[in-house]
Amino acid sequence: MTISSTVSENGKQVTIAISGKFDFQLYDEFRAAYSANPASGVQYVVDLKGTEYLDSSALGMLLLLREHAGGEVSSVRVLNPSVDVKKVLDVANFGKLFDIN
Amino acid sequence: MDLHKSTYTALIADAQQNNRQTLAALLIRHGYQILYANNGEQAVELFKQASPDIIFMALSMPLMDGYQATRLIKQHSEHHFTPVIFLAPGHDDALLQQCIDAGADDFLFEPYEPVLLSGKLATLQRLSALNRKMQGMVSLIHREQEIAEQVFNRAVQKDNIKNPHIKSIIRPASTFSGDMILSEYSPSRDIHFFIGDFTGHGLTSALGAMPVSEVFRAMTAKGFTPQEIMLGIHKKLRQFLPVGMFLCAQLVVISRNLDHVTIFNAGMPDLLIVDGRNHQIKHHVKSNSLPLGIIDNINTDEIAQTLPLQQHDKLVIYSDGLTEAWSETGEEFGHDRLQAAIQRARRGEIFEQILSQLETFCGDRSHADDVTLLEINCVPELLPALHHSDSDHARKSHTRSRGEWELTFILKQKRLKETNPVPIIINQIMEMEDIESDRQALFTVMTELYVNALDHGVLALDSSVKSDAKGFSSYYRERELRLAQLDHGRVSFHLSIRQQNDTRNLRIRVEDSGKGFDYHRLPAPESLDPGRLMGRGLQLVRQLSDSITHLDKGNIIEVVYGWNTA
């Protein structure tokens, strides 16, 4: 599995972890990972610890998740990007939309 | 093989009669028509002529054996899957491996078991049907990409500036990338470039590129400011882009004096400003904005970056596909190699050097992402030809006099920041006078007069600050600051048309609320050094018009622009 999705015990946090390449081939899988969960009252966390590479369609998927989580009022957290992955997020200035660390 | 076909054809290539008969009998029971080949050569020939649905191949045959025949058949069936089943005498691993290497899809062992054979036939039929469906989809995608590419080339790229000092390449990862490079002159002779990289490839990008190019060209041609154009494109994208799709983009505006460049970098890699003499990289202009089309509002004043230019500077612009291109060993091309290529390049060959380094680096690997590269050489030849229409035959088209008129237009306080009066006034003139061929020259004149009145009059900025490159940036920072705080001042335009015999004269009088200046101390026009960073605006006006007069305390300027109506 390149995408795993876990819900915390109290159901308040959904963590989506992506390993390997995060690109357009994961589109359906990534959508499936969040769409079954409610839009509000849930903290979404994307764990990029195992992500080697991230392309622009992955950025698009993050935006879809953000939209699902409430758009402007959402607070999606993006964790553990590698140096290279962080660069891609920085060039796109995604720090303005996501809580990245 | 088609699941719904009523009859299938099987080709049996085997020199041994009795083997053929046994197998044929089983296949006929499954409704197959049978073709026979006695050797490999015949098998290949029959395959080409009759395109059977399935092939049974013996290993050893005269003239050409089963391995060789299978290799040839597989070479010929690139777009169509025809299963080849080897008739193997026994379970010899080395022998079976040879069959697999030659392209075997399955094996059948003697003695042939009817149940096993019917199972294999069903599986291979399903596989063939799936393969056919996939081939159909692939060709559909190719056709759609071709169409997208043609539409894209015609509607989006066709009207770009063609100039040897602009070098560009868009190399797609697949058939067609949808990366775009747009270029267009503004009426005031600035040069506008728009470089865009959509999420995704092919059709999706082509769809988005069309409205973007329309907005870019229309707004540039009408003389909108770079800030307004960037905002216009963003708003357009917000209207139609679905969530998850966005545009990484740069808008690059090179001033008509080649003395500064205004850059908006929204999610693209660094734009490089390279010194043309020694190939040192003077500036890395970084992305300071989200890509376009994601959030509702972007502040284009905030993300505009203005930097000084010198003649022969080069702008190097590229997509992330360039630095992320992989070698055969899985390494990235990266920024260091890019910079090394720029520094190593011979004069005038930066573009060529980068491409050849990339080629060597990547070897045979096709590009994983689209590679887009643009080099702009900032020389006067980049600018559009400058002419007052009286200097060519266009004057003949002017119609006869239509009486005289006057127009006064005054901008005050905050309106000076919010409204660019130049396009409005030019449109008024064009409504009243039949001088379309003078539009560009008049736009230039009016822009220079307005910028002078606003910057040096109302905002009281000292243009001598601009005389070196450092002062240049601080000049533009200060300008932004003073504009933002502007709560007083005015600029008035008074236009009047007079007819004198065969000449029609437009008198433009621009007055600002500033302190004026001592115009008696202006250097003579011919003593101006063309390489200077200041004072070129008025020189341009002088070239384009019939006369320039400074009046009063220096806060009034009057320009006469005439044309012949004979």
HADDOCK unambig.tbl for C-alpha pairs under 7 A between the chains (distance, minus, plus):
assign (segid A and resid 56 and name CA) (segid B and resid 199 and name CA) 5.47 0.50 0.50
assign (segid A and resid 57 and name CA) (segid B and resid 199 and name CA) 5.57 0.50 0.50
assign (segid A and resid 57 and name CA) (segid B and resid 200 and name CA) 6.34 0.50 0.50
assign (segid A and resid 60 and name CA) (segid B and resid 244 and name CA) 3.83 0.50 0.50
assign (segid A and resid 60 and name CA) (segid B and resid 245 and name CA) 5.63 0.50 0.50
assign (segid A and resid 61 and name CA) (segid B and resid 244 and name CA) 5.78 0.50 0.50
assign (segid A and resid 63 and name CA) (segid B and resid 243 and name CA) 6.68 0.50 0.50
assign (segid A and resid 63 and name CA) (segid B and resid 244 and name CA) 5.12 0.50 0.50
assign (segid A and resid 64 and name CA) (segid B and resid 243 and name CA) 6.01 0.50 0.50
assign (segid A and resid 64 and name CA) (segid B and resid 244 and name CA) 5.25 0.50 0.50
assign (segid A and resid 91 and name CA) (segid B and resid 267 and name CA) 5.11 0.50 0.50
assign (segid A and resid 91 and name CA) (segid B and resid 268 and name CA) 6.63 0.50 0.50
assign (segid A and resid 91 and name CA) (segid B and resid 269 and name CA) 6.68 0.50 0.50
assign (segid A and resid 91 and name CA) (segid B and resid 287 and name CA) 5.73 0.50 0.50
assign (segid A and resid 92 and name CA) (segid B and resid 267 and name CA) 4.13 0.50 0.50
assign (segid A and resid 92 and name CA) (segid B and resid 289 and name CA) 6.94 0.50 0.50
assign (segid A and resid 92 and name CA) (segid B and resid 290 and name CA) 5.25 0.50 0.50
assign (segid A and resid 92 and name CA) (segid B and resid 291 and name CA) 6.02 0.50 0.50
assign (segid A and resid 93 and name CA) (segid B and resid 267 and name CA) 6.82 0.50 0.50
assign (segid A and resid 93 and name CA) (segid B and resid 288 and name CA) 6.78 0.50 0.50
assign (segid A and resid 93 and name CA) (segid B and resid 289 and name CA) 5.79 0.50 0.50
assign (segid A and resid 93 and name CA) (segid B and resid 290 and name CA) 4.95 0.50 0.50
assign (segid A and resid 94 and name CA) (segid B and resid 290 and name CA) 6.61 0.50 0.50
